[in-house]
Amino acid sequence: MKKIRISAVSYTNTKPFLYGIQNTPIIDKVDLSVDIPADCAQKLIDDKVDIGLIPVAAVLDLPEWRIVSDYCIGAVGAVNSVFLFSNCDIREVKTVQLDPQSRTSNNLAKVLLKNYWKVRPELITNAPDYSLSTDEYTAYVQIGDRTFGKKARYKFVYDLSEEWLSFTGLPFTFAAWIANKPVPQEFIDEFNSSLKFGLDHRIELLKELPKRDDFDLEDYLMHKLDFSLTEDKKKALYLFLDYIKKL
């Protein structure tokens, strides 16, 4: 069988999935690349891969897409790695600098700014140093491992997954395993088993990860992240896409 081309996210939140893929027989059936979220999405859009763990907002750029796994990168409440950092209350912010590595989280920030906080700051997409916020009224979106240990540096920190739950009452799905073409069910079943293997061995994985003094990786991988693509997470996904279309 021709190998299935897969792109997965390079962040710590995907390590359990990578552990499962790399430690089960499915590794011999895939061509795996590890990329930042925006590149995962672009590879799927450009048909350079068959399956991608892509930011869910990117499906709007795909002519054909289908969910091919029971698992995702999600959270029920605070996720502790997707933030809007600010020097003032969000309702006083005049400028928001967006994360160049993220499509979904930038859109989530836009949805919350418009519909939940009901503010209209200027949005900057190509700030020279987007994560530098020295101005009192400038905030920025940042995701992934680059946020670890940063919460204490800012007076106002908004966990976007937690804010989404307050806004909608639903969990949030940041990324899902999406295919841009039909994939054999036999492969999907084996793929799901491999992902589950990784999730079931998170304790072993944690022993392999570098220790941090400023961030609780065990709490993050075992409790903050919620990997099952439940019906509520699917509902949230489609609701989020509807909000994006109305931006």
N, C-alpha and C positions, 0 to 999 in steps of 0.2 A: 504494500500500500504506500502511496506517495505520502511523505511526511506532511503533517499539518503545521503550518507556520503560525507561531503564537508570539505575541508581544505582551509582556507583563510589566507592571510598574516597578521601578527600582527602589521604592521607599520601603522602610521597615514594615509598614502595614501589609505588604505583600509577601513578606518573608515566609509566613506559614504556607502559602500557596506554592511558592518556589521550592520550599523544602519537600512538599508532597510530590511535585512534578519530578524533582531531581532524585528522589529516593524511591520511586516506583517504576515499574517497567514502561510506563508511558513515555519516559524520557527518550526511549529509542524510536518513538513514533512521531516525535515533534521536532521542529526546528525552532528553538526558543531564543528570543532576544529580550533584553531587559532595558527599559527606556523610561524617560520621564513621562508623566501622564499625557502631555500634549503630543509627544512623539508617538506614543501608543495609538492615540486616536488618528493621527495623520497617516500612519502606516496602514491602518485599517481602511481609511478613506481612499488611499492611493492603491489599495489592493496589493500591498507588499506583504501583508499577513492575512491569514484566514480568520483568526480569532484574536481579539485583543481585550485585555482588562482595561477598558477605556472609561474616561470620565463620561458620565451618562449624558451630559449636555451635547456631546459630540455625535450622538446618534441622529441628531437633526440634520447632520451633513452627509448622512449615508443614504443612498437611494434604496438600499435593502438592508435590513438588520433584524437579528433575532437573538434573544437571550439563550445561551447554551449551557448554563450551569445553575445549580441550586445555591450557589455561593456568590458573595459580592464583598465589596469594601463598604461597610455601612456602620451606623451607630444609632442607638436609641438614647438620645440626649447628648451630653458632652462627649466629643471624640478626642479632644485634647491634642489635635494636630492640624486643625483647620480654623484659622483665626482671622479676625480683623483687629489689628493692634492700633491703639489711638492714644493721643495725649489729652483728649477731651471727650466729653459725653458724645455718643454717636449722633445725637440730634443737633449738635453744634458743629459737626465736621463739615468743612467746606470742600475738601479734596480727598479722594480715595485713590490710592495707587494700587493697581491690580497686579496679581502675580503672573509673570510671563510663563510659568510652568503649568498653569491651571486654567482649565476652561470651565469646568463645573463649579468650582468654588467661587470664581469670579462672578459667574451667573447667579449663584446662590446669594452672594453679597448684593448684587443688583436687585434681585427679587425681594430680599429683606429690606433693603433701603427704601424701595418704592412702596411695598405693600404692608410691611410690618412697622418699620420706624417712620415711614412716610416723610422721608427727606430726599432731596435731590442734589447731592454734592457733585462737583465736577469729577469725572472718572478719567484717570490717566492710565493709558495702556502701555506706554513705552518710557516710563520714567528711567533716567540714567541709572539711578540706584533706588529702585522702587521700595526696598525694605529699610530705607533711611527716612525716619520721620522725626525731624527736629522741629518743624513748624507746629505750633500749638493746635492748629485746626486741620492738620493733614493726618490721615490714617492710611493703613495699607493692609491688603489681604496677603496672607502667606500660608502655605500648606506644607505638610510632610515633615521630614526629619529636620529641616531648617528651623522649625518652630520649637524644637525641643529645648527646654530651659529658658525660654524667652518671656514667659508670662510675668515674671517678677519685674521686668524692665519697664513696663508700661502701666500707667494709672488706670486705663480703661482697656479691657481685653474682652472680646466677644467671641465665644466659641460658636461658630456658625451652625453646627449641627444642633447644639442646645437651643439656639435662637429659633431654628426651624421648628423644633418640637414645640416650643412655646407658641409659635405662630400657628401651626397646623394641627398639633396633637399627634403628629406622625413621626416615625423614625426617618432617617435619611439614607439614601443610597448614593454614595459618591462615585463608585465605579462598579461596572458589571462586566461579566465575560460575554462579549458580543461577537457574533459571527456576521460576516458580510455576504455569506452564501450558505446553502444547505450543507450541513455536516452530518456524517453517518451517526445514527443513534448509538451504535455500538461504541464509537469513539467517545461520544458524549458521556455515556455511562461510565466508561473507564476513566475519563477525565474527572468526572465528579468524584469517583472513588479516590483518585490521586489527591485531589484538593482536600477531601475529608481526612486522608492520611496525614497530610501536613497539619491540619487543624488539630487533629488528635495527638500530635506530637509537639505541641507548642512548648511544653516544658523542656524537652530535649533541645529544641531550637534555641530557647533562651540561654542555655548553657554555652552556645556557640557565639552568641552576639556580644560585642564589646560592652562592658559595663559603663554606666553613666552615673555620675553623682547628681546631675541636675534633672533627671527624668526617670520615672518609674516604668521601665520597659515591660515588666511583668504585668502591671496593672493595665498598661496600654493594650498589649496583645491578648490578655486573658479576659479583660472586663470592658475597657472603653470601646474597642472595636467589636462590632457585632457582624459576623460573617454570613449568616444565613439569609438568603434572599426570600424573606417571608412575603405573605400576601400584602401585609401592611407596607413593606418596603417597595413592593411593586406598585402599590397604590400611590405611594409618595413619589416614586419615579415619574409616573405619568402625570401626576399633579404638577410636579416641578417643571416638566416639559411644557405643560400648558401655560405656566407662569412665564417661562422664557419667551414663548411665542408672543406674549402680550407686552413684553418690555418695550 
